[in-house]
Amino acid sequence: MIQFIREHWVQYLVGATVAALLGLGLSFFLGSIWSTPESVRAERAEAEQQKDEELGEIEFEMRDASEDDR
């Protein structure tokens, strides 16, 4: 068996390279088809930014309240 692999290592190398390229190509293709649309990503980013701003305001108010207690 090992002798057979030694004689045909080039074919194994070519086969492994083709398999890796097909796998990468297929994952890129499916990722571009099934990825989240740009409009949905923009909505999510805007919602996340608004939530961060609201949390920042709450933290700022809590800091002001704690400074008043001093």
N, C-alpha and C positions, 0 to 999 in steps of 0.2 A: 504494500500500500504506500509506504513512504517513498519507495523507488518511483512509483507512478507519479506521485506529487512532485518529486524532484525533476522528473522529465517534463512535466506539464505546468511548471510554476508560472510561466508567462500567461497561459490561458487563465489560470486562477487569478492572477493579478489583473488581467483585462476584465474578467467577469466581476471581480470585486469593485473595480473602478466604475464599470457600467452600472452595477447595482447601487453604488453610492450616489452617482449622478442622477439616476432615475428617482431615487428616494428624495434627494434634495429638490429636484425639479417638481416632483409631485407635491411635496409639502409646500413649496412656494406657490404653485398653482392653486391648490386647495385653500391655502391661507389667503390668497388674494380674492377668491370667490366667497369664502365663508367668513371673512373678517367683518368687524363691525363697521357699518357705514360712517363716513366722515361726519354727517349731520348728527348722528347719535353720539359720536365721540365728543363733538362740540357741545351738545346739550349737557352731557355728563360732566365735562370739564367746567362749564359755567355753573352748574348746580354745586359742584364740589367747591368752587371758588366762593360762591355765596355762603355755603355752609362754613367755610373757614373764616370768612369775614364776620359772620354772626358769632362764632365761637370766640373770635378775637375781641369782639365788643363785650361779650359776657366776661371774659377774663379781665379786660380793662376795667369794667364796672366792679368786679370783685376786688381788684387791687385798690381802687379808689375807696371802697368801703373799708378795707382792712387798714388803709392808711388813716382814715378818719377815726378809727378806734384807738389809735396811738395817742 
